[in-house]
Amino acid sequence: MILFEKALECINLNLPKRKFVSCKITEIIDGILAEDIYAPISLPPFRQSAMDGYAFKYSGNKTLKVIGEVRAGEFFNPSLNNNEAVRIFTGARVPDEANTVVIQEHVERNLNEITIAKIPEKGDNVRDVGEQIKRGDLALKKGNVLNSASIGYLANFGIENAPIYRAPKVSVIGTGDELVALGNQLEEGKIYDSNTLMLQSVLKKNGVETVSVTKAVDTLEDVTREINKALEISDLILISGGISVGDYDFVRQALIDVGVEELFYKVNQRPGKPLWFGKKEDKLIVALPGNPASSLSCFLVYVLPIIRHLRGLEFNHKIQTAKFEGSFQNKTGKQLFLKAELKDGKISLLSHQASSMLHSFALSNALLLVSPSIPELKSGDIVPYINIANDL
C-alpha cells in the first residue's frame, strides 16, 4: 500500500506521449492546440475603414467632392486630389492615396459635395495593415484552449484545420453479477449499474467520448476477455469493481494474465483504498473500486489528471485553500477525500460520506483533502481542497 502523493507521482512518471491530429476548426471547440500557430497573413490584410464615412487625403480642406464609393469587399483605388473624397463603409479597403476617414455623422452632404463639420485627426478611423497582428507573428501558443473566440480568430486567417491533442480513447468495463442495466426489472439481491453511466458522463464532461462500455460477469475468463478486447482499441481502460480481495474479484489476476504491468495496488486513503494502476506498452489501465463514491473520488483524484495530460493540459491538480467551518476528527491514519460545499470562500463537510453513497457527491462542489498527519479540523483552519464544480 502506498501514499496518495506517491500514487500520483507514479502515474505522472508513466504517462504516455501525447498524440495529436489535424482537425477542422469547426470541430475543435475546447480542443488544445498541439503546435504554435503563426499568422499566415496580416490582420487586417489591407488598410480598412473603421467606420462608415468618407475617405480623403488629409489637407485641412473642409469641402470635398465625392468621386466614388467603396463598399466592403470591393476594390476601388482612385487617385485623390486634396479636395476629393470617396464614400466608404466599415471594413472596406481605404484607397492608397487616402489617409483619413471622417465619420458620416460629422458630414453634411449636398449631392456630390460634402462639408466636414468636425475635422478628424490625420489618420483617424483607418485600420493599418497588421494593426491586430503582422504576418509571421505568433498568433496562438501551443497549449491554448480553443474556445469560440480562438476559432473565430483562426478563421480570420483562412485557416481550415489546426493540430490539436487527440483526446484519449477510453474503454469502461463494469464488473459484478449483482449489476442490472437501467430499464430492466430489479430482482431481489440486485442493484442498478450506476458506475459505468457515471464514468461515461464524467468522461464526456471532460472532453472524452468512450469507445467501448461493456460489462463482465464474475468469472476470470470473462473479465480477461473484456480486458483483451479493450486493450486493442483503447489508450486508457477504466475497470469498475472486482479489484478487491473477494472470492469473485478477478480483475487483478486477469490483468496479470494479459501482461499488464502492475505499478501500484492499494493506496492509504479513504475512500478508494483498493485502487490499481498499471500499463501495457503505451496503454494505461486503472481499476477503480466498485463502491460508487469511491469510484468517482478515485476518478477525480487520479484519472482526471491523466485525461488532462493526454488532452494537452497540466497533469497536476490545482490545490486551493479555504477557511474550514465545523469540526472533524481524522482517526483513520489515512488520506481522506471528503465531499464538501464551498461557499463564500468557506468550506464545510456534507453528510453521507460513506463510500457507497453518491447523495453528497450530487450536492458537492469540492473535495476536501485531509492528510494522514492531520488528526483534527476545527472552524477557522485553512484547509486544502480540489474544486470539482466544473468536472462533474
N, C-alpha and C positions, 0 to 999 in steps of 0.2 A: 504494500500500500504506500502511495507516495503523497506528497503535499500538493495542495492546489497550485502553488506557484511553479512547482516542478512539472506538474502535468501540462500547464500552459507552455512552459519552456520547451518541453519535449515535442509538443505539437508544432510549435514555431520552428524548431530545428529540422522538422521533417516535412515541411511544406513543399509541394512540387512547384516546378517552374510555371509561371502564369502563361496562358495561351491567349492569343488574340486573333481576331478575324476582321476582315473589311466588311462593313455593314452600311446599308443605305441610311442616310441621315434621317429618313422618315421613320426608321425603325430603331433608333438608338436612344430614345428617351431614357434618361438615368443611366446610360452606359458610361463606362470610364475610359477616357482616351488613353490609348496604349502608346502613342508616339506624339512628339511635338508637332504642331501644325503651323506652318509658315504661310504668310499671306501670298497667294499666287498673283494677286492684283492689288493695287492701291484702292483704298476706300476713302472718299469716293474716287472712282477711276477717272473722272474729269471734273472740272470746276462746275459746281452745282449752285443753282439759286436756292437759298434757304427760305424764300418767301415768294408769294405772288406779288408781282410789281413790274418794274421797268429796269432793264439793264442798260447802263450807259458808261461812257468814258468820263471819269471824274474831271471836271474843268471849272466848276463854280457856276456854270450856266444853270438857270432855273427853268428856262423854257426850252423844250426839246421837241424835235419832230420824230414821230413814231414811224419807223420804216419797215416794220415787220413784227412777227410774233414767233416765239419759241415755246412749244409745249413739251412736257415731259416725254422723253422717248424720241424726240425729233432732233435732227441735226440741221441747224441754220447758223451760218457763221459769216455774217456780212461785215464789210469794213464800216467802221463808225467814225463819223466826224464828231467834233466836240459838241455839236448842237443836235445830235441824233441819239435815239434810244430804240430798244426793241421791247415789246410786251413780252413778259416771261412768267413762267409758272413754277411753283415749288418743285424741285428735283430736276428741272430742265438744265441742259448744258448752257453755260454762260458763254457767249461769243468771245473769241480770243481778245478782241480789242476793247471789250467792256471790263471794268474792274469794280463796279459798284452796282448794287440793286437798291432802288428806293421802293418801299412797300406801297401798295396801291392806295392805302388809306391816307398817305401823305401827298397824294397827287390829285390835281384837278385836270380832267381831260376834256378837250374840245375837238371833236373829230380826230384828226391825226396829229394833234399837238397836245402836249402835257405841260402843266406848270407845277413845279415842285414847291409845295407849301412848307415842307420841313426838309432841309437838305441833310442827308445822312453823312456819316463819316466815310472817307475814302475806304473802300474795301468792305463796307457793311453788307451783310446778307449774302455773301459769296463764300461757299464752302470750297476751300482749296483742295487740290489733288492730294490724297493721302492724309487729309486732316484727321481721320479716325485711325488709320494705320497705313503704313507705306509697304509697297511690295517688298517681300523678303523678310519683313519683320516677324517676330514670334507672335502668332495670333492666339493660340491656346496651348497651355503646357500639358505634357503627359501627366495623367492622373486627374485631369479636370473632369468633374461630373457633368455630363452633357444634359443640361436642362433645356427647357424650351427656348430660352434666350440664346444659349450656345448653338442650338440647331439653327435658329434664325441667322445667327452670325456666320456660321459656315455656309449657309445658303447665299448670303451676300457675296461670297467669293465664287459662287458657282460650283462649290464642292458637293458632289453627289454621294460619295462614300467616304467613310472615315474608319480608321483602325481602332477598335475597342477591345478591351479584355473580354474574353469569352466567359460567360457565366458557367460554372461547373455543371456537368451532367450528374444529377443526383438520383440515386435509387433509394427507395424506402422499403424496408422489409419488416412487416409486422409478424410477431410470433405469439402463440398462445391459443390452445384449443378452446379456451373459455370465451374467446372473442367472437362477436356476432356483428356482421356488417349492418349498417343502417338500412332500414326498410324491411328487415327480417323479424320474425317473431322472436321475442326474448324468452328463451326457455329457462327453467329453473337451473341455477348454478352458472348461468352465462351472463356476460356483460357486453355492452356495446363497445365496439372498437373506436376509441376516441383518438388514440395516439397517431395513427397513420394520417388521419384527416388533419389533426393539429399540426403535424410536421409538414404536410403539404402546404398548409395555409401559411405557416411562418416562413417557409422557404419562398413562397410566392411573394410575400410581403417584402422580402429582402432580395428580390430580383432574380429568383431561381425557379425554373419550372422543372418538376420532376420528370425523369424519362421513364421511370418504372415505379409502380407501387404494387407490391404483392404481399401475400400472407403465406407463411409457412406453418404447417402443422407441427406438433411437438414430436418430431422424430429426427434423428441425426441425418437420415438420408434426405428428408425434405428440406431441412434447413441448409444442408450442404448444397443441394441442387439450386436453391434460390440464390445463395451467395455466388455460386459459379456463374449463373445467368447474369447477375448484376455486375460482376467483375468485367464481363465482356462489353458492357455498354456504358459504364459509369466512370466518373472521375472520383466520386465520393459516394460511399454507401453508408446509409444510416439504418441500423437494426434496432428495433424497438422490442425490449424484453428478451427473456431467455438467456441472460448473461450472468445470472446469479448462481447459486450453488445447489439448486433444487434438483430432484431426480429427473426432471423433464426440461432442464435448461441445457440445451445442446449447442448454443451459439459459439461458445469459446472453443469447444472441441472441433466444430465444423470449420471455424476459421483456421485453426491449426492444420486441419486435414487438407484444406485447399491451398496451403502455402503462404498464408498471410503472416507477416512478422508481427509478433506482439511487442508493442513498445511500452505500454503500461496497462495494468489492470488493478482497479480499485484505487480510490482517492480518499484521503482523510477529510471527508466533507459530509454535510447533510443539507439538503437531500442529495442522493445520487452517488452513494459510495460505490456500487458495482458498475463503474464506468470503465469501458475497454476501448483502447485505441491501438491501431496497427496500420500497416501498409503492405502493399504488394506492388513492387516496381513504383510507378508514379501515382498509384491509386491509394486513397485513404479510406479507412473503414473505422467508423465509430459505432460501438454497440452501447446503446442508451438503456438505462433502467426501464423496467416496464411500468412502474407507477407513474401516472400522468404528470404530476407536478415535478417529480424527479427528472423525468424525460425532458420536459420543457426547460427546467433550470439548467440541465447539462447542455442542452442545445444552445441556449442563450450565452452561457459562460464559455463553452469550448468549441461548439460547431460554428456559431456565428462568426467568430474571428477567422476561421478557415474560409468561410464563404466570402467575407470581406476581402481577404487577401487575394483569393483567386479572381475576384471581380475587379481588382486593381486598387483597393483601399488599404488602409493601415490595418495590420493584424491586431494590435493591442487595443484593449478596452480603454475608453476614456473614463477613468475613475474620477468621480466628483465627490464633493463633501457637502454635508448639510447638518443642521442642528437637530439632534435627536429629541423627540418628545415621547415620554413614557418611561418605562423601566423594563429591563430584561436581564436575565441571568443565563450565561452560557456555561453549563455544567458538562458539556459533551466532550470537550477537548478537541473539537473538530472545527474546520472552516464551515461557516454557516452562510447560506444564501436565503435570505428571508424576504418574503413578499411584503412590499411596503407601499405606502402612499406618500408621494412628495407633493407638498402644497405650501405655497408662500414661503419657500426657502427652508421649510422644516419637514422632517421625515418621521413617520410613525409606522409601527408594525400593524399589519392586518391580522385578523384571526384566521383560523383554519390553515395552519402552516404544515399540516401533515403531507407526506409525500404523495398520498393518493388523491389529494383534493385540489381541484382546479378553481374552486369558488373564489379564493383570494387572488389567484392569478388573473381572473377575469376583471378584478377591480384594481389591480396594482399598476403602477407606472414606474416602479423602481425595484431593484434587488439590493437590499441592504447587506453589506459584507461584514461579517463578524469573524475576526481572526481567532484561531485556537488559543492565542495568548491573551485574549480579552475575556475576562470572566464575567464582566457585568457592564451594562449600559444604563445610564441614567439621564434624565432630562438635562439638556444643555450640552451634552457631549457632542463633539464634532465627529461625525461618522462617515465612512466611505460608502458609496453606492454606485450602481450602474443604472443609468437611465434607460428603461426599456420601452418607454411610451411609443416610440416610433418603430419598434421592432416586432411588436405583436400584431 
